[in-house]
Amino acid sequence: MRKNGKYFYCIICTKKFYRKQYSIRKGHTRFCSSKCYGKWLKINNIGRKNPNWEERIKKKCLICHKLILVLPCNKNRTKFCSRKCKGKWKSLHETGSNNYNWRGNYKTVKCKSCKKIIRIAQNAYNKKQRYHFCSRKCVYAYYRGKNHPKWNSRIFKCAQCGELIIRPKCGSKTKLKFCSKSCHGLYLIKHSRTKDTDIEKIIESWLIKNLVKFEKQKVIKKLTIVDFFIRPNICLYVDGDYWHSSKDRIYRDRRINRLLRIRGYKVIRIRGSKIKKGKRPNKVLQNNL
């Protein structure tokens, strides 16, 4: 049994419904739902029955003389029955010197980019513009390089590959500059390593024992960092099982292998689990003989 509230009957559907004390205080006792309240509004709150109703005023359209009903608040603003009539009236009364934007005759000037002669309205010519253009293409073509107002460049050296590049002084706040994203990524990989892995130490000691000359962490043509590079063209990778087993990494490794082979390099990859079992890259010794 409910204690605090009361039961009421809906005015529209005569259904019995329950309301709590705070709903009774607000006066929510006539309708069982918002649906019934909407039905009541459709019958009792339309047209002149609505408390916000304002009697419409009859007016004539200035172009077609059609009678239109207008709210009292819009009686001085509304003059046309449609946009079409408004457009016709503007074309008759707001052209040339009658237009509020009119500033006199047209002036002939040259496009700064393509040197084409163009006509410009007096109001556009009077604005504080240094140059005028016939199209957006000409604007984009002219404001490039040294003509750009924010042009302030300097020649830098790429921190990874040493290539000379032109960059704005106001660019990145870092002291190091790079010619591409690949160079930036290779630099971060190379300088974030603090020590060699266990499998790299095993292969390094094996190569020294067999008198094989090599370079560690060699960067090749903005493409990859090779674990051990053996001249003239052997790239030896020592891959850990955890880091090189995902689908993305396998796809990336295959892509690097393909690009290196196209450029004339021989690629050898050995997994860490096989190195620990005793496998060694004997092809390296055959090439060095």
N, C-alpha and C positions, 0 to 999 in steps of 0.2 A: 504494500500500500504506500503510495506517494504522500509525503507529509506537507511539504512547503508550498507546492503549487496548487492550481485549480484546473478544472476541465471546462472547455468552451466548445461551441458549435460554429463551424465555418459558415459564413454568409453565402458563399457560392455553392459549395458541394454538400453542405449540412453535415459534414463529417465531424465526429467528436475528437478533440485533440487536447493535449496537456501543455500547460505553460508554467514555468517557474516564476518566482516572485519578481526577479529583476526584469523579466520579459513583460510581466503584467504592469510594472511601473512605467515601462517605456510605451505601453499601449499596444503591444503586439498580440491582441486577443480576438481580432475579427477574421483572420484568414489562417488556414492550416498550413499553407505553403506559399512560396513566391509565385508559383504557377496560378493559383487562385487569385492572388493579388493582381497579377497581370491581366487576368480576365476581367476583373472588376474595373481596372483602369481603362480598358478598351471601351467599356460601356459608359462609365461615369466621368471620364477625364479627357474627353476629346472635344476639339473645337471651342465653342463659346463656354462650355462647362469647365474648361481648364482655367485655373486662377491666373495664369500668366497670359491669357488670351488678349490680343490687341486687334482692334478692328482694322482691316486692310483699307488702304486708300487706292482709288482708281486713278491711273495715269495713262497718258498716251505716249507710245514710242515715237521718238523724233524722226525716224526714217519711214517706217511702214504704217504709223498711226494706229497700231494695234493697242487695244486696252489691256493693261496689265495691273495686277493687284500687288501693292507694295506695302511693307510695314511702315508705320509712322516714323520710326527711327531712320529709315532709308529713303524718305520721300525726296530729299534734295540730292541724294547720291545716285539713285537709279533713274536712268533716262532712256534705256533701250530694252527691248524684249529679248534680245539674244546677242551673242558675240558677233554674229554675221552683220547685224545692223550697226553695232558699235564700230566694226572695221570699215564699213561703208562711210560712216560719218567722219571717221578719222582721215580716210583717203580724200575726202572733200574739203575738210577744214583744218587739218594739221599737217600740211605738206609745205615744203619750201620755207619761206620766211615766217609762216604761221606756226611752225613747229617750235616747241619750247627749247629744243637743242640747237636751233639755228644760230650760226655765228657769222653769216655772210657768205661770200662766194667760195668756190673751190680753188685750191692751189695745186700747181703741178710741181712735183719733186721727183728726185731720182732715188730708186731703191739702193741702199748702201751696199748690198751684197751683189745683186745681178745687174745693177745700173739701168734697170727698166724704168720708164717714166710712168708715174702713177698720179692719180688725182686724190687729194685729201681735203676733207672739209675743214673750214677755217677754225672750228673749235678744237679739232684734233691737232692742227698745225700750231695753235697758240700754246698748247701744253708744253711743258719743259722737257722736250725729248731731243736728244742729240741727233739721233738717226731715225729714218723711216724705212720700212720694209714692205714689199708687196705681198708676202706670205709668211707663214710660220717656218717653212723650209728655209727661207732666206735668213730668218732670225737665227735658227739653229746652226746654219752654215757659217754665219758671220761670227757669232759669239763662241768661238772655239780657240783653245790654246791661248796665245798672247792677247787676243782681242777680248777675252773674258775678263770682266771687272775684278774677279777674285784670283786672277792668275798670279801666282807667286811661287815658282818652282825652283828646284835645285837638283843637281846630279848626285845620286847616291850609288854606293856599291852594295850589291846583294851580299848579305852576311853569309850565305851558304855557298853559292856558285861563283861569286865575284863578278857577275855581270853588271855593267853600268846601266842604271835606270833613272828616269826622271820622275820625281814625286813632289807634290806640294809641301812647303815647309809646315803648313798648318795641318798636316795629315795626322797620322798616329803619333802619340806622345812617346812611344818607345824609341830608344836610340838605334835599335837594329831595324834595318829595312830589307825587304825581300822582293824579288822580281815576280814571284808567283806563290800560290797556295801550297804547291808541292814542295818548293824550297823551304817555306816556313815549317811545314810538317816534318820534313827530313831533319831540319835543324833541331827541332824540339825533341825528336826521337834520339838523335845522336847525343845531345847534351843532357838529356834527362837520365841516362844510364850512369849508375855509380860503380857497379861491379859486374863481372861476367857470371854467367850461370854455370852450373856444374857440368853440363854437357859441352858447353863451349870450352871450358878448361880442359876437359878430356881430349877433345879434338885438337886443341892448340898444342898440348904436350905431345900428341901423336905426330903432328906435322913437324914439330921441332926435332923430334927423335928421328924422323925419316928425311931430315935436311931439306924440307920443302919451304921455299921462300913465299911469304904471303903478306897481305895487308889486312888488318882488322878494321871492321866497320867502314868499309869503302863505299862512298856515294857514287852512283853511276847515273850520269846524264839526267838529273832531276827526276829519276824514276824510283830508285830503291836504295836501301843500305844493305850491302852484302856483308854477312858475318865474316867470311874469309874469302878474299879475292887473290887468286893465284894467276900470275901472268902466264900467257898473254890474254886469255879470255875465259877463265874458269871461275864461276860464281858458286861458292859452297855455302849452303844454308844449313843451320842446325836448328830444327823446329821443335819446340816443346809440345807435348801431346795436348796439354790443356788449352793453350792459346791458339793452336793451329787446327783445331778439330771442328769448329763451328762452320756452318754453311757459308756465311759471308767471308770468313777468313780463307776457306778453301778456294772460293771463287776468286778472291783477290790474289792469292798465291799463284793460281793458274794463269791469271791475266798477266802478272809480272813475268812468269816463265815464258809466256808466248812473246811478249814484247822484247825480252832479252834475247831470245833465239832469233827473232827477226833482225836484231841489230848485230848478230854474229857472235853472241856469247854462248858458252856451254853452261847449263844449270844442273847442279847436283843438290838434292835435298835429302836429309837424313832425319828421321824422327828420334826424339830423345829416348824412347823405350828401346829402340833397336841399338842405339849407341851403348846403353847400359848392359845390353845382352852381349856386346862384343863386336858389333858391326862397325867397319871403318870404310871411308871412301877410297878404295884401292885404285879407282880410275885416275885419281890425281897423280899417283905414283907412276902409272903407265904413261901419262902425258908428259911427265917431267924427265923420263928416261931419255 
